[in-house]
Amino acid sequence: KESNVWKQAEDNALLTILEIRLREEAFQAMYQERSAQTSPAERQRAFDEVLAEVRAMSLSELWDQQDFRVDWTCISARMLAEGHSRDPKACFLRFVLKVDPSLCRGPFTKAEDKALLQLATEYEGFHWDDVADAARSRRTSFRIFARYQRALNPRIRRSEWPIEEAHRFFKLAREFEMRNEGRRKGRAYTTAVAVRLGDGRLGCQLLGKLRPTVRIGPWTMGEGRKLELLMAVYGQRPWQALARHLPGRSVLEVIHHAKEALFFAENDRQWGEDDDRLLAELVAREGAGNWTTVQRRLPGWRTKDISARFHIVNPARMSDVYSVLLATRRKMIPRRSGVRSRRTDLLASDFSIRLYATDGSDITTGDASLDRHLTKINMRRRRSQLVGKSREKDAEPLADVPLRNGTTPLPDSAAKPTRRRLRTKTSEAHRGAQR
């Protein structure tokens, strides 16, 4: 029975048999062409020349020489003669997708990711064979498609899971009997469940949600108190021991909650000028968004406190630029948990996003999910407009008084008799009407 998993011995035998067969077909085609153009006396010399040329060719050159065609039925029969049962289609797919020495197997560069994004947009997410040909990167269409789906597709949802979607996923998981059949059985159905969930989810994102004890939602008061008691008993480490006593919470969740909710619970410090100055220097040096690195130089503050203070201080308008970059990253570079080597090297600064001004003072991208990153910019714009309007309103009385050289504006007391006289005339007219 033919196994789905190829062994190293089978790969080596496939390459050897394929190279021999390619040399045979290349020699036959080249010698037949040259012998037709030479006399019978010179055919021996042509035979030796063609034989030397074919022997000097590499496997990749032979594959190109034959226009990527070979008799795979013959190769499958020779594989069977050596004890490897593989059909012609399996041999072809194995060579084209895996063992072809001309394939590029290294990590994708930033230039390749940019070109892939542009080509995927041009072909509207289809025709990946044409995309692979246009990319000219010596990569298979499957690898290019997998790269786009795993790291570059902006329509793929992020790692956060709304509660409604998580409950819907568990319902589908029970229908497909993944939670009781084990991980190996679950992998066979994750793609089907991802399709049932709708656009924006991958099968690899569902594997981490198959734990039957996983919890959804924020930490409860009981969980927080239990973690506090566990830390009093165990200390801060090992975190794995603490996570074992909190069913449904991962080690990373325990560490994050302990740092954010417990370590800084009694911190009543106030931001001072020295803290703001140090924060501006650290952000200028480390870059906005690297809050964990900045926190090491600002002990006693949570990362979310540092981020909030950065947006309030807004040194050199870096907060505005950072907000626009966050909106750009959310649109162009999806953030998902996964293998670090699969992440793209593209940055939000490698792209530009189009902003529109509304009838008021707000700016928008046209997408509500992106506009939430522009909230702080719009708040500052509204505040600056209100301040400008208040200043104009305060300056209106002085602007209405005509001033000339050598004259001074009338004091406020001089305007009161006028208003008093107007009220008097109005009262007298009212009395006259009553009479």
PEBEL-V355239 format. One record per backbone hydrogen bond with DSSP energy under -0.5 kcal/mol. CO is the residue of the C=O (numbers start at 0). NH is the residue of the N-H. Records with the same first field share a line. If there is no record, write none. Layout:
BEGIN
CO->NH ; NH
END
This chain:
BEGIN
6->10
7->11
8->12
9->13
10->14
11->15
12->16
13->17
14->18
15->19
16->20
17->21
18->22
19->23
20->24
21->25
22->26
23->27
24->28
25->29
26->30
27->31
28->32
29->33
30->34
31->35
33->36 ; 37
38->41
39->42
41->45
42->46
43->47
44->48
45->49
46->50
47->51
48->52
49->53
50->54
51->55
52->56
53->56
57->61
58->62
59->63
60->64
61->65
62->67
63->66
65->68
69->71
70->74
71->75
72->76
73->77
74->78
75->79
76->80
77->81
78->83
79->82
82->84
83->85
86->90
87->91
88->92
89->93
90->94
91->95
92->96
93->97 ; 98
94->99
99->102
102->104
108->112
109->113
110->114
111->115
112->116
113->117
114->118
115->119
116->120
117->121
118->122
119->124
120->123
122->125
126->130
127->131
128->132
129->133
130->134
131->135 ; 136
137->103
139->143
140->144
141->145
142->146
143->147
144->148
145->149
146->150 ; 151
147->151 ; 152
151->153
152->155
159->161
161->165
162->166
163->167
164->168
165->169
166->170
167->171
168->172
169->173
170->174
171->175
172->177
173->176
177->181
181->185
182->186
183->187
184->187
185->188 ; 189
188->192
189->193
190->194
191->195
192->196
193->197
197->200
199->156
201->204 ; 205
202->205 ; 206
205->208
206->209
210->213
219->223
220->224
221->225
222->226
223->227
224->228
225->229
226->230
227->231
228->232
229->233
230->234
237->241
238->242
239->243
240->244
241->244
242->245
245->248
247->214
249->253
250->254
251->255
252->256
253->257
254->258
255->259
256->260 ; 261
257->261 ; 262
261->264
263->266
265->267
271->275
272->276
273->277
274->278
275->279
276->280
277->281
278->282
279->283
280->284
281->285
282->286
286->289
288->290
289->293
290->294
291->295
292->296
293->296 ; 297
297->300
301->305
302->306
303->307
304->308
305->309
306->310
307->311
308->312
309->313
313->316
314->317
316->320
317->321
318->322
319->323
320->324
321->325
322->326
323->327
324->328
325->329
326->330
327->331
328->332
331->333
333->335
334->158
338->341
339->342
346->349
347->350
355->363
361->357
363->355
366->369 ; 370
367->371
369->372
370->373
371->374
373->377
374->378
375->379
376->380
377->381
378->382
379->383
380->384
381->385
382->386
383->387
384->388
385->389
386->390
387->391
388->392
389->393
390->394
391->395
392->395 ; 396
394->398
395->399
396->400
399->401
403->406
410->413 ; 414
411->414 ; 415
412->416
414->418
415->419
416->420
417->421
418->422
419->423
420->424
421->425
422->426
423->427
424->428
425->429
426->430
427->431
428->432
429->433
430->434
END
